[in-house]
Amino acid sequence: MSYANDGWGPDNINKVFAHESCHIFGAADEYGSCVCGSVSGHLSVPNSNCVNCFPPGAQIPCLMNANTLAMCEFSRRQIGWDASLFPSSVTWDLPRMIPDWFGWENQGGDIAIADIAVA
């Protein structure tokens, strides 16, 4: 990564860093020359949010598409965030359990193991 961040600038370094970090875990790009339906990640998840799969403007907003601070289901599964990998006794309903945490938008606080309910 550089100061210019490929045109995203220093004010968006958090978004660029998050996007590039997802590549480490197997997430595919969803812009440019991405291939509709190609698989990526350890779970071999299709890249079904590729910009080439949709009419213009219909793509789901996602970190791997336009560096938005949201992740579509396809990218989540590509990096291994798949509920089927966890026992049914583990719940991940973080916004309900942690009222002030609504996703990547929150810049303060940490999520600890104690925040995950295990029945």
VENQUI-V545985 format. One record per residue. SS is DSSP state (H for helix, E for strand, L for the rest). OMEGA is omega in whole degrees, 0 to 359 (none if undefined). Layout:
ss	omega
SS	OMEGA
SS	OMEGA
This chain:
ss	omega
L	179
L	181
L	181
L	179
H	177
H	178
H	180
L	176
L	184
H	180
H	181
H	183
H	178
H	180
H	180
H	179
H	179
H	179
H	181
H	178
H	178
H	176
H	179
H	183
L	171
L	179
L	180
L	173
L	179
L	180
L	175
L	185
L	179
L	183
L	181
L	177
L	177
L	184
E	181
E	178
L	181
L	181
L	181
L	182
E	179
E	177
L	186
L	173
L	177
L	181
H	181
H	179
H	190
L	168
L	181
L	178
L	184
L	181
L	178
L	177
L	185
L	177
H	184
H	181
H	183
H	180
L	173
L	180
L	176
L	178
L	176
L	182
H	182
H	180
H	177
H	182
H	179
H	179
L	175
L	177
L	181
L	184
H	181
H	180
H	183
L	177
L	182
L	180
L	179
E	176
L	183
L	181
L	187
H	180
H	179
H	183
H	181
L	189
L	182
L	182
L	182
L	179
L	185
L	182
L	182
L	182
L	184
L	175
L	179
L	174
L	183
L	177
H	180
H	180
H	182
L	182
L	176
E	183
L	none
